[in-house]
């Protein structure tokens, strides 16, 4: 089903909204600066702590615990074993596992919108919005009360079962007990396939309201191939006992986080057998990726903020749409240059205490951006 709606906005309404956006744009720029500054400090501190950890870590055999290593950062690899068996009481699914999680999905409506705005002579706009509705499996509830066609597209307001995660409490790798805090950080879930025996329990047949298709359980669904709005699907993922590699501080018979000189904590766990060098290299690569992602987020937010601050200018010029488009293009260029300059200055200030050469280089880039912006201003010639 498709619904189309056309709305008009006057030039004065657009002007008023753009003036209000200046305030929000300023807040967005300030927030972006704070994010960039914090991110650079976080990245440098994390890199320093990883270097310190790599320089002091001691690789030990997992089979025997040496009391001489108490208080030291140790690394070991070995097969994880646990006597724990956890079972989902709602469906009987479980087993001898390190971790298991349940994801509950609901078949429901999804609203898709597609808008096209056309500027009119005089500065007003006309917006045509098309609403289309599709059905999808989703682990989050789509609030159908906010749909344009809410009366004919009604979703459930809650899931019959919540998402849930189980973590084994008695896990050993050789002579070392792996605490739940460390297991919580373990990633690498794989799809877990329930069996009919799990669902049926002691009975010879499964309950009528449950249907097992592939690795998913369908609840209150007469035909899993043709679900209806409100149908429920339950999926499981797990981490089975296997080889683990750990870097942590040995504290008596337990493992805790190692505190570096700059106050950062080191505590690592991953699937498989890996050397200390490989684990620290992976941690550094993850730190670099996180740093660049947050940089990109900060830059994008700052660019949007500057566009909101300068957005009143193309609205003023949009009385004649062609002029408004030209001013809008100029505003985009100015916002980009300002973003580049302010971002570089922010990153430089954050880094200059740790890496002066890099900080000075970034300041040079910022200055060059301001010079470029200055050079693009029209020059005036004094009258003869």
C-alpha positions as CSV (number, residue, x, y, z in Angstrom):
1,X,0.0,0.0,0.0
2,X,1.3,3.4,-1.0
3,X,0.2,6.8,0.3
4,X,1.3,10.2,-1.1
5,X,1.1,13.5,0.8
6,X,1.9,17.0,-0.4
7,X,2.7,19.8,2.0
8,X,3.7,23.5,1.5
9,X,6.0,25.7,3.6
10,X,6.1,29.4,3.3
11,X,9.2,31.5,3.0
12,X,8.7,33.1,6.5
13,X,8.3,29.6,8.1
14,X,11.5,28.4,6.4
15,X,13.3,31.6,7.6
16,X,12.1,31.1,11.2
17,X,13.2,27.5,11.2
18,X,16.6,28.4,9.8
19,X,17.1,31.0,12.5
20,X,16.2,28.5,15.2
21,X,18.7,26.0,13.6
22,X,21.6,28.4,14.3
23,X,21.3,27.7,18.0
24,X,21.2,23.9,17.5
25,X,24.1,24.2,15.0
26,X,26.3,26.0,17.5
27,X,25.5,23.2,20.1
28,X,26.3,20.6,17.4
29,X,29.7,22.2,16.6
30,X,30.6,22.4,20.3
31,X,29.6,18.8,20.8
32,X,31.7,17.7,17.8
33,X,34.7,19.6,19.1
34,X,34.3,17.9,22.5
35,X,34.0,14.5,20.8
36,X,37.1,15.0,18.7
37,X,39.2,16.2,21.6
38,X,38.1,13.3,23.9
39,X,38.7,10.8,21.1
40,X,42.3,11.8,20.4
41,X,43.1,11.7,24.1
42,X,41.5,8.3,24.4
43,X,43.4,7.0,21.4
44,X,46.8,8.2,22.7
45,X,46.2,6.8,26.2
46,X,45.1,3.5,24.8
47,X,48.1,3.2,22.5
48,X,50.4,4.1,25.4
49,X,48.8,1.4,27.6
50,X,49.1,-1.2,24.9
51,X,52.8,-0.5,24.4
52,X,53.4,-0.7,28.1
53,X,51.5,-4.0,28.4
54,X,53.4,-5.5,25.5
55,X,56.7,-4.6,27.2
56,X,55.8,-6.3,30.5
57,X,53.6,-9.2,29.6
58,X,54.8,-12.7,30.5
59,X,53.7,-15.7,28.5
60,X,53.0,-18.7,30.8
61,X,51.8,-22.3,30.4
62,X,48.1,-22.6,31.2
63,X,48.6,-26.0,32.9
64,X,50.4,-24.7,36.0
65,X,50.0,-21.5,37.9
66,X,53.2,-19.9,39.3
67,X,52.8,-17.8,42.4
68,X,55.9,-15.8,41.4
69,X,53.7,-14.2,38.7
70,X,51.2,-12.7,41.1
71,X,50.6,-9.1,40.3
72,X,52.1,-9.5,36.8
73,X,50.4,-9.2,33.4
74,X,50.4,-12.7,32.0
75,X,49.4,-14.3,28.8
76,X,48.3,-17.9,28.2
77,X,46.3,-20.1,25.8
78,X,44.5,-23.4,26.3
79,X,41.3,-25.4,26.1
80,X,38.4,-23.9,28.0
81,X,36.3,-26.4,30.0
82,X,33.2,-25.9,32.1
83,X,30.8,-28.1,34.1
84,X,28.0,-25.6,33.7
85,X,24.9,-26.4,31.7
86,X,22.4,-23.6,31.3
87,X,19.0,-24.0,29.8
88,X,16.4,-21.5,28.6
89,X,13.5,-22.3,30.9
90,X,11.0,-20.9,28.3
91,X,12.0,-23.3,25.5
92,X,14.3,-25.9,27.0
93,X,17.2,-24.8,24.7
94,X,20.7,-25.0,26.1
95,X,23.7,-27.2,26.8
96,X,27.3,-27.3,28.0
97,X,28.4,-23.8,26.6
98,X,30.5,-20.9,27.5
99,X,27.9,-18.3,26.4
100,X,24.5,-18.4,24.8
101,X,22.1,-15.6,23.8
102,X,18.5,-15.5,22.7
103,X,17.2,-13.1,20.1
104,X,13.4,-12.6,19.8
105,X,12.1,-11.2,16.6
106,X,8.6,-10.0,15.8
107,X,7.0,-10.0,12.3
108,X,5.7,-6.4,11.9
109,X,5.0,-3.5,9.7
110,X,7.8,-1.1,8.6
111,X,7.1,2.4,7.3
112,X,9.3,3.7,4.5
113,X,9.3,7.3,3.5
114,X,10.6,9.0,0.3
115,X,10.4,12.8,0.2
116,X,11.0,15.3,-2.7
117,X,11.1,19.0,-2.0
118,X,10.7,21.6,-4.8
119,X,11.4,25.3,-4.3
120,X,8.8,27.8,-5.6
121,X,9.2,31.4,-6.7
122,X,8.9,33.6,-3.6
123,X,11.0,31.3,-1.3
124,X,8.3,28.8,-0.4
125,X,8.7,25.0,-0.8
126,X,6.4,22.1,-1.8
127,X,7.3,18.7,-0.4
128,X,5.8,15.5,-1.7
129,X,6.2,12.5,0.6
130,X,5.4,8.9,-0.4
131,X,4.7,6.4,2.4
132,X,5.1,2.7,1.6
133,X,4.7,-0.2,4.0
134,X,6.5,-3.5,4.1
135,X,6.6,-6.5,6.5
136,X,9.8,-7.5,8.2
137,X,11.3,-9.6,11.0
138,X,12.8,-7.2,13.6
139,X,14.2,-7.7,17.1
140,X,13.0,-4.2,18.1
141,X,9.4,-3.0,18.1
142,X,8.4,-0.6,15.4
143,X,6.1,2.0,16.9
144,X,3.1,1.9,14.5
145,X,1.3,4.7,16.4
146,X,3.6,7.2,14.6
147,X,2.8,5.8,11.2
148,X,1.0,7.9,8.6
149,X,-1.4,5.1,8.1
150,X,-1.5,4.0,11.8
151,X,-5.1,2.7,11.8
152,X,-4.5,0.1,9.1
153,X,-0.9,-0.9,10.0
154,X,-0.9,-1.9,13.7
155,X,2.2,-3.6,15.3
156,X,2.4,-5.4,18.7
157,X,3.5,-3.1,21.5
158,X,5.8,-5.6,23.2
159,X,7.6,-8.9,22.6
160,X,6.2,-12.0,24.4
161,X,9.7,-13.0,25.4
162,X,12.7,-10.7,26.1
163,X,16.2,-11.1,24.6
164,X,18.5,-12.8,27.0
165,X,22.1,-13.9,27.5
166,X,23.7,-16.6,29.6
167,X,27.4,-16.8,30.7
168,X,29.0,-19.8,32.3
169,X,30.2,-19.3,35.9
170,X,32.6,-22.2,36.2
171,X,35.2,-22.0,33.3
172,X,38.7,-23.2,33.6
173,X,41.6,-22.9,31.1
174,X,44.2,-25.2,32.6
175,X,44.9,-24.1,36.1
176,X,43.3,-20.6,35.6
177,X,39.7,-19.8,36.5
178,X,38.1,-17.4,33.9
179,X,35.9,-14.9,35.8
180,X,32.5,-13.9,34.3
181,X,33.9,-10.3,33.8
182,X,36.4,-11.7,31.3
183,X,33.8,-14.0,29.6
184,X,31.4,-11.1,29.2
185,X,34.0,-9.5,26.8
186,X,34.4,-12.7,24.8
187,X,33.0,-12.3,21.2
188,X,32.6,-14.8,18.4
189,X,29.0,-16.1,18.7
190,X,28.0,-18.8,16.2
191,X,24.5,-19.8,15.3
192,X,23.1,-22.5,17.6
193,X,20.5,-25.0,16.3
194,X,17.9,-26.2,18.8
195,X,16.6,-29.7,18.5
196,X,13.1,-31.1,18.8
197,X,14.2,-33.0,21.9
198,X,15.0,-29.8,23.6
199,X,11.7,-28.3,22.8
200,X,9.6,-31.3,23.6
201,X,11.4,-32.0,26.9
202,X,10.3,-35.3,28.3
203,X,7.4,-35.5,25.9
204,X,7.6,-37.4,22.6
205,X,6.2,-34.4,20.7
206,X,6.8,-30.7,20.7
207,X,4.1,-28.3,22.1
208,X,1.7,-27.4,19.3
209,X,2.4,-23.6,19.6
210,X,6.1,-24.2,18.8
211,X,7.5,-25.1,15.4
212,X,11.2,-25.7,14.7
213,X,12.3,-24.7,11.2
214,X,16.0,-24.7,10.5
215,X,17.7,-23.0,13.4
216,X,14.7,-20.9,14.4
217,X,11.8,-21.5,16.7
218,X,8.4,-20.1,15.6
219,X,6.0,-19.3,18.4
220,X,2.2,-19.1,17.8
221,X,2.8,-19.3,14.0
222,X,0.6,-21.7,12.1
223,X,2.7,-21.5,8.9
224,X,6.3,-20.3,9.3
225,X,6.6,-19.8,5.6
226,X,3.7,-17.3,5.7
227,X,3.9,-15.4,9.0
228,X,1.4,-12.9,10.0
229,X,1.8,-9.6,11.8
230,X,2.7,-10.5,15.4
231,X,4.3,-13.8,14.7
232,X,7.4,-14.5,16.9
233,X,10.7,-16.1,15.9
234,X,13.4,-17.0,18.4
235,X,17.0,-17.5,17.4
236,X,20.0,-18.7,19.5
237,X,23.7,-18.1,19.2
238,X,26.4,-19.7,21.4
239,X,30.1,-20.0,22.1
240,X,31.1,-23.6,22.7
241,X,34.0,-24.7,24.9
242,X,37.2,-24.3,22.8
243,X,40.7,-22.9,22.9
244,X,40.9,-19.4,24.4
245,X,43.8,-16.9,24.7
246,X,43.9,-14.5,27.7
247,X,45.9,-11.5,28.8
248,X,45.2,-10.4,32.4
249,X,46.7,-9.7,35.7
250,X,47.3,-12.8,37.9
251,X,45.9,-12.1,41.3
252,X,46.2,-15.2,43.5
253,X,43.8,-17.8,42.0
254,X,41.9,-15.2,39.9
255,X,42.4,-13.0,36.9
256,X,41.8,-9.3,37.1
257,X,42.4,-6.2,34.9
258,X,46.0,-4.9,34.8
259,X,46.3,-1.1,35.6
260,X,48.9,0.7,33.4
261,X,50.8,3.8,34.5
262,X,48.4,6.1,32.8
263,X,45.4,4.6,34.5
264,X,44.1,2.5,31.7
265,X,43.0,-1.2,32.2
266,X,44.3,-4.2,30.2
267,X,42.1,-7.3,30.0
268,X,41.9,-9.3,26.8
269,X,40.3,-12.6,25.8
270,X,39.7,-14.1,22.4
271,X,38.9,-17.4,20.7
272,X,41.6,-19.6,19.4
273,X,45.3,-19.8,20.2
274,X,47.2,-16.5,19.7
275,X,50.5,-15.2,20.9
276,X,50.8,-12.1,23.1
277,X,52.2,-10.1,20.1
278,X,49.2,-11.1,18.0
279,X,46.7,-10.1,20.7
280,X,48.3,-6.7,21.3
281,X,48.5,-6.1,17.5
282,X,44.8,-6.9,17.2
283,X,44.0,-4.6,20.1
284,X,46.0,-1.8,18.4
285,X,44.3,-2.3,15.1
286,X,40.9,-2.1,16.9
287,X,42.0,1.1,18.6
288,X,43.0,2.6,15.3
289,X,39.7,1.7,13.7
290,X,37.7,3.1,16.6
291,X,39.7,6.3,16.5
292,X,39.0,6.8,12.8
293,X,35.3,6.0,13.1
294,X,34.9,8.6,15.9
295,X,36.9,11.1,13.9
296,X,34.6,10.6,11.0
297,X,31.5,11.0,13.3
298,X,32.9,14.2,14.8
299,X,33.7,15.7,11.4
300,X,30.3,14.9,10.0
301,X,28.6,16.3,13.0
302,X,30.7,19.5,12.8
303,X,29.9,19.9,9.1
304,X,26.2,19.5,9.7
305,X,26.5,22.1,12.6
306,X,28.2,24.7,10.4
307,X,25.6,24.1,7.6
308,X,22.8,24.7,10.2
309,X,24.5,27.9,11.3
310,X,24.9,29.2,7.8
311,X,21.6,27.7,6.5
312,X,19.8,31.0,6.9
313,X,21.7,32.5,4.0
314,X,20.4,30.2,1.2
315,X,16.8,30.6,2.6
316,X,17.1,34.4,2.3
317,X,18.3,34.0,-1.3
318,X,15.6,31.4,-2.2
319,X,13.1,34.1,-3.0
320,X,14.6,33.5,-6.4
321,X,15.3,29.7,-6.4
322,X,18.3,29.9,-8.7
323,X,20.0,32.4,-6.4
324,X,19.2,30.3,-3.4
325,X,20.9,27.2,-5.0
326,X,24.0,29.2,-5.8
327,X,24.2,30.5,-2.2
328,X,23.6,27.0,-0.9
329,X,26.5,25.7,-2.9
330,X,28.7,28.4,-1.4
331,X,27.5,27.6,2.1
332,X,28.4,24.0,1.6
333,X,32.0,25.0,0.5
334,X,32.4,27.4,3.5
335,X,31.1,24.8,5.9
336,X,33.5,22.2,4.6
337,X,36.5,24.5,4.9
338,X,35.5,25.6,8.4
339,X,35.0,21.9,9.4
340,X,38.5,21.0,8.1
341,X,40.1,23.9,9.9
342,X,38.4,23.6,13.2
343,X,38.8,19.8,13.2
344,X,42.5,20.0,12.5
345,X,43.0,22.6,15.3
346,X,41.0,20.5,17.8
347,X,42.9,17.3,17.0
348,X,46.2,19.3,17.1
349,X,45.5,20.7,20.5
350,X,44.6,17.2,21.8
351,X,47.8,15.6,20.3
352,X,50.3,18.4,20.8
353,X,51.1,17.4,24.4
354,X,51.8,13.8,23.3
355,X,53.2,14.2,19.8
356,X,54.3,17.8,19.1
357,X,55.4,17.2,15.5
358,X,52.0,15.8,14.5
359,X,50.2,18.6,16.4
360,X,52.2,21.3,14.6
361,X,51.6,19.7,11.3
362,X,47.8,19.6,11.9
363,X,47.9,23.3,12.9
364,X,49.7,24.1,9.6
365,X,46.9,22.4,7.7
366,X,44.3,24.4,9.6
367,X,46.1,27.7,8.9
368,X,46.3,26.8,5.2
369,X,42.5,26.2,5.2
370,X,41.9,29.6,6.7
371,X,44.2,31.2,4.2
372,X,42.4,29.4,1.4
373,X,39.0,30.7,2.7
374,X,40.4,34.2,2.9
375,X,41.7,34.0,-0.7
376,X,38.3,33.1,-2.0
377,X,36.7,36.4,-0.8
378,X,36.1,38.9,-3.6
379,X,38.8,41.7,-3.8
380,X,37.7,45.3,-3.9
381,X,39.4,47.9,-6.0
382,X,39.5,51.5,-4.6
383,X,37.9,54.1,-6.8
384,X,40.3,56.3,-8.8
